[in-house]
Amino acid sequence: MDIMGTFFLLAGEAEHSGFGLNSDILDTNLINLVIIIGVLFYFGKKSLGKTLSDRQAQIQAAIKEAEQRKERAASALAEQQQKLAQAQSEATRIRAEAEERADAVRATIMAQSEEDIQRMKAAAAQDLTTQQDRVLNELRQRVAALATQKAEEQLRAQMNPDAQRHLIDRSIASIGGA
């Protein structure tokens, strides 16, 4: 008879006997439980041991894998930190170069602006001088025109026909005599 059959046989007898105290030690559930536990321990020891050893191997493999991932992560972290430090130093270098270029461009622009200002001043001075010369020339022409006009008016006022003849004769004599 197998274990299950024995178990059902013992359970069935307990149902038919009714309520009462069973003094038969072989009939009691305690013995049945010990037998069942013993059978389970005997037959389950191998499969439970194998299951536990498989589980232990899986856990050890998972721990090794986790340690390897940790090492790879630490290595990647160190590499990324090194790249970050390089990037920061490169950014500092680029910023310094940009500031130098900005200073150089600023100095060039200031120098160019100063040259432009000087050129504009010179051009303005030249324009002013040219304007003054033009105004002076116009004034001279007007003064000369006014002087000529005034002289003509005075000559007309002072010239009578005798004086005109005398002037013409003297002019002819000076031309002819030269």
SVG drawing of the C-alpha trace seen along z (x, -y; Angstrom):
<svg xmlns="http://www.w3.org/2000/svg" viewBox="-20 -170 80 172">
<polyline fill="none" stroke="black" stroke-width="0.4" points="0.0,0.0 1.2,-3.4 1.5,-6.3 -1.6,-8.1 -3.7,-5.0 -2.6,-4.5 -3.4,-8.1 -6.9,-7.7 -7.4,-4.4 -6.4,-5.9 -8.6,-9.0 -11.6,-6.9 -11.4,-4.8 -11.3,-7.9 -14.5,-9.1 -16.4,-5.9 -15.4,-5.5 -17.1,-8.8 -16.0,-11.1 -13.8,-9.6 -10.3,-9.1 -8.3,-6.8 -5.7,-4.9 -4.3,-3.0 -1.0,-4.8 -0.9,-3.5 -4.3,-4.9 -3.5,-8.4 -2.7,-11.3 0.6,-12.0 2.0,-8.8 0.5,-9.5 2.1,-13.0 5.5,-11.6 5.3,-9.0 4.2,-11.6 7.0,-14.0 9.5,-11.2 8.5,-10.2 8.5,-13.7 11.9,-14.3 13.3,-11.1 12.0,-11.6 12.0,-15.4 15.5,-15.8 17.0,-15.1 14.7,-17.4 14.7,-20.1 18.6,-19.9 18.8,-20.1 16.3,-23.0 18.2,-24.8 21.6,-24.2 20.2,-25.5 18.8,-28.5 22.1,-29.1 24.0,-28.8 21.5,-31.3 22.0,-33.7 25.8,-33.4 25.6,-34.0 23.3,-37.0 25.8,-38.4 28.7,-37.9 26.8,-39.6 25.8,-42.5 29.5,-42.9 30.6,-42.9 27.9,-45.5 29.1,-47.5 32.7,-47.4 31.6,-48.3 29.5,-51.2 32.4,-52.4 34.7,-52.2 32.2,-54.1 31.7,-56.6 35.4,-57.2 35.7,-57.6 32.8,-60.0 34.2,-62.0 37.5,-62.2 35.6,-63.3 33.7,-65.9 37.0,-67.2 38.5,-67.4 35.3,-69.1 35.4,-71.6 39.1,-72.4 38.3,-72.7 35.4,-75.1 37.7,-77.2 40.3,-77.3 37.7,-78.3 36.3,-80.9 39.7,-82.4 40.4,-82.4 37.1,-84.1 37.8,-86.8 41.2,-87.4 39.6,-87.6 37.0,-90.0 39.6,-92.2 41.6,-92.2 38.5,-93.0 37.5,-95.7 41.0,-97.2 40.9,-97.1 37.4,-98.7 38.6,-101.4 41.7,-102.1 39.6,-102.1 37.1,-104.4 39.8,-106.8 41.3,-106.8 37.8,-107.5 37.3,-110.3 40.7,-111.8 39.9,-111.4 36.5,-113.0 38.1,-115.9 40.6,-116.4 37.9,-116.2 35.8,-118.7 38.9,-121.0 39.6,-120.6 36.0,-121.4 36.1,-124.4 39.3,-125.6 37.9,-125.1 34.7,-126.8 36.6,-129.7 38.8,-130.0 35.6,-130.0 34.0,-132.6 37.1,-134.7 37.3,-134.4 33.7,-135.4 34.3,-138.4 37.4,-139.4 35.4,-139.2 32.6,-141.3 35.1,-143.8 36.9,-144.0 33.6,-144.3 32.4,-147.0 35.7,-148.8 35.6,-148.7 32.0,-149.9 32.9,-152.6 36.0,-153.6 33.8,-153.7 31.3,-155.8 33.9,-158.2 35.6,-158.4 32.3,-159.1 31.5,-161.7 35.0,-163.3 35.5,-162.9 34.5,-165.6 35.2,-165.6 38.4,-167.5 39.7,-165.2 38.8,-162.2 40.7,-163.6 43.7,-164.4 43.6,-160.8 43.3,-159.2 46.2,-161.4 48.4,-160.4 47.6,-156.7 48.3,-156.9 51.6,-158.7 52.6,-156.2 51.9,-153.3 53.4,-155.1 56.4,-156.2 57.1,-152.8"/>
</svg>
